[in-house]
Amino acid sequence: MSDDKKCKHKLDDGIQCGAWALKEKEFCFSHDPESREKKLEAVRRGGLAREIAIDTPLATIAVASPKDVVMLLAQTIHEVRAGTLDCRIANTIGYLTGHLIRAFEVAELDGKMEEVRAVLIERRPIKKGH
């Protein structure tokens, strides 16, 4: 059997599974009857792996500016590389800092808009009779 065949399993809706079949098999890992126990164990391990325990709380890092975000990311990278921080926690920190940077950008634009408004009001010509 060719290595580039699709899994022969039919899903509940009658559509053929879109995954690639295992080498020299008719089914993918999820649907191969001989892999059933391995699949169940992988699912169990995956469920357990989602639980992340932090033995020692992470150090508090004040994040009040984009420069602080850079420092937080640098520290996070260092901890991941040193093996002291779970990659999933690091991914969460990276995701949240992306939102934080965007919030800083919006706040900065908001401040600039207020400055522009103030200048426009200051330069507005005064109409006679008012």
N, C-alpha and C positions, 0 to 999 in steps of 0.2 A: 504494500500500500504506500502511496506517495506521502511525503511529509507535509504537503500543502493542502490537505483536505480539511473541510469544515466538519465539525461535530455532527453526527447523524441524529442526535436527540431532537425530538419534537417537543416544543414547549406546550403549556396548557392551551394556548390559543391556536395551536397547530403550526406555528411558525418554527422553522428549523433554527436550532441554536446557532449563533453567529461566531462562536469561538472556534479556534483551530483545534483539530483533533490531536491527541497525543501521538508521538512518533510511533508508527506501526500499529495504531489503534483506530477505531471508528469514532470514538468519543473524546471530548475534552476532559480535563481533570475533574470538573464538577459532575459530569454525567457518566464517566466510566465506572461500570459496576465494580471493577477490581480496585478502584481508587476510593470507594465509598468511605471506608474507615479513615483513610488518610485525610480525606476532605473534611469529615466530621471533626477530626483532631485539629486540623488547620483552622476551622471555624471556631472551635473552643479556644485555641491559643490566641486567635485574633480578638476574640471577645475579652479575654483576660488582658491582652496587651493594651487595650484601650484605657485600662485603669492605670493612672500615673500617680505614683506616690512620691511626694517630695519629703525626703528624710530631714533635710535642713532647709528652712525657709531661705529663699533667695534674698540677697542684700537689697535693701531699699535704695533705689536710684531715683533722685528727683528729676522729673522730666518737665521742664518749664520752657524749653526753647528747642529749635531744631538742632542746635549743637549738643544738647542733652540727649536727643534721640540718637545722634551719631555715637555718642559715648555708650549709650545703652546697647546699641547694635554691636559695637566693637567688643564690649564686655560679653555679650551673648555669644558672639562668634568664638571668642577666646574660651569660654566655658564649654561650648560644644566640642571644640577641637581638643580640649584637655580631657574630655570625657566626663565632666562633672555636671553636665546639663543635658537632659533628655531632648533629643531632636524635636519631639512633638511640642514640648514647651517652647523651645526656640522658635519653631514655626509659628506658634501662637503669638509670641512676642513680636516676631517680624510682621505678621499680619496686622496686629494692633498698632504697631508703630507706623505702618503705612497709612492707617486711618488718622493717626495723630499728626503726621506730617501734613496730610491734606487739611486737617482742622487748623493747623498753624497757618497754612497758605490762605485759607478762607478768612481767618482772623486778620491777617496782614492786609489782604485786599480790602476788607471791611474798614480797617483803619485808614488806608489810603483814600478810600471813597469819602470818608468823613472829612479828611483834609481838603479834598477837592471841593466838596460842598461848602466848607467854610470859606475857601478862597472865592468861590463863585458868589456867595452871599455878600462877601466883603466888597467885591468889585461890581456888584449890581448897581446900575445907575439909579439915583434917587429921582423919582418923578416929581415935577413941580406941582405944588398944590397939595402935597401930602405931608 
